[in-house]
Amino acid sequence: MSTPLLRLVVLYGGVSAEHDVSRVSAAHVLAAADRDKYTLIPVGVDKNGVWHRNDAIAAALAAGSSIPGRLDVEGPEVDPLNVVRGDAGDLTVVLPLLHGPHGEDGTVQGMLELFKVPYVGCGVLGSALCMDKAMAKELAARAGIPQCRWVTFRDGVDDARTIVDRAVDELALPIFVKPANMGSSVGVSRAASPDELDKAINVALRYDDVVVLEEAVTAREIEVGVLGNSAPDTTFPGEIRSGSEFYDYEDKYVTGTAELMIPAPLDDDAIAEVRGLAADAFTALRCAGMARVDFFYEEGGRGWLLNEINTIPGFTPASMYPKMWEYSGIAYPDLIDRLVTLALEVHRRRSSFSTEH
């Protein structure tokens, strides 16, 4: 009697502004996963938060057929508990590819913890910390990790005029303005005047009630992939050279004008330093499983500056995370296997803790 395949439930879509990016990530993960090892269960979350099991894609995968490069969120509505647990005796791992809020911020991770189901990636705390750029910066600063200067604005708590004046005084124009809880450069603006700063804050407030105002730096954009739990591995760094004013959503996913360089042209000392900083940031912010750690490299100045940590990095054709691992010696299907193994490792450890007083 053959051993049943592990059920790999891939969650995609979601209610955030990164819904469409997630649909592309999921398609490429499912296409790369080893169908001899996994029963692949694609589950799309629509923009209203309703879960749909995509039986058409599951059937195509089981038959060895190709699938589209962007998955639709379609199929029968399903109960989250039932679809992630499966039948009694099933071994299941959930791979959440829900970029942004309500997927990358600890909410889905908390649900899966309550359901006692293994899942890929950071836990509740690490997910929440890294999703909130303002809190991530506070924790990174305490850990001694260098980063750009910033000011945080909380809508309904801080006075906007006071914050704008403080940002101009402390950071100097131009200033980048970002929603604290968003990714894929959604809602990010570059402001070159106080009036533009006001407008940029209003744009960011469409996505979150906490906004990060950050100094503009003249620096190279370098990324490092991290994989592991207590002793994480890191990739050789990659570099992004934007085709627009900064590396925004259009540059990433629409025009494709950004130049991606793997490996980044850096000397051996710089490579070793940034890989070490990436592992340090990953550990300091309680990450697990996977993350992409983004830096600015201010040559001739302050050197390495942490930008942000993405706990569910993109897996699209334009995404650096799988590309950097491929260059560093782990092919796409093997990367998925490693992520599943790490998820099971964390789940076994957490399940061993006592619940008795």
C-alpha positions, 0 to 999 in steps of 0.5 A: 500500500502506497503512502498517502501524499501530503496535502499542500493547501495553497491559499491565494487571493485575499482581501488586501490590495495585493490580491492580484499579485497573490494569484500569480504567486500561487500559480507559479508555486503550484506549477513548480511543486512536485506532484509526486509528493503532494496532493495540491489543493488550491484555495482562493480567498475572494475580496469579500473573504469567502474561501473557494476550493479551485477544483478545476486547477486541482484536477489539472494539476493531478492530471499533469496538465499546465495551469494559467499563470494567474489563478482565478478565485473560483470554485465551490465555497468551502469552510476554512476549517474543513479545507485546511484540516482535510479528512482524519489521518490526512497530513496537511501543510498550509502554504499561505500566499496571501500577501499584505493585510489579512494574510501576511500580518498574523491573522491567518497564521493565528487561525491556523494555530487555533486549528492546529494545522502546520503552515509555512512561514512566520508565526503570529508575532513575527508576521504581525511585526514585519507587516507593520513597518513602524513596529518593525523599525522600532524592534530593529532599532532596539536590536542595533540593526542600521536603518533609514531615519523615519517618523511615524504618523498615527491617524486619530492620534497624532497631529498631521501638521506637527508630524509633517513639520517634524518630518521635514525638519528631521528627514529633509525633503524628499520623503517617502511615505508608506502605509505601515501595513502594506506591501508590493509598494502599494500606497507608496509615494515620494514627496518633494514638498510639504504640499506633496507630503500632505497628499502622500499621507492621504494616499497612504491613509487609504490603506492603513491608519499608521503611516511611515515617513522615511528619508530618501537615500541615494543608495542601491537596493539589495535583497537577501532571501532567508530560509530556516527557523532557529539557524537560518540560511541566506542567499547571495544578495540580489540587486534591483535597479529600478526603471522608474523614480523608485521601485514601485508597483508598476515597475514590479508587476506591470512594465517590467522595466526594473533590472534584476541582478543576481548576484548583486555586484558586491565585494566579498566583505559586503556580501558577507556583511549583508547576509549576516545582517539579514539573518540578524534581522530575521531572528530579531523580528521572530521570523521563521520559515522564510523571508526576503530582507530588503536593504539600501546600500549607501556606498561611501556613506552609512553602508547597509540600511535595513528597509523592510522584511517581507515574510511572504515574499512574491513567487511570481516570475518577476520575484527575487526570492525564488530566483535568489535561492535558485542561484544559491543552489536550491531549485524551485521545487526543492525550495517548496520541499524545504519550506514544507519541512520547516513548517512541520518542524515548527509545528512539532516543536509547538505541539510538544509544549505542555498545556497542563499547569 
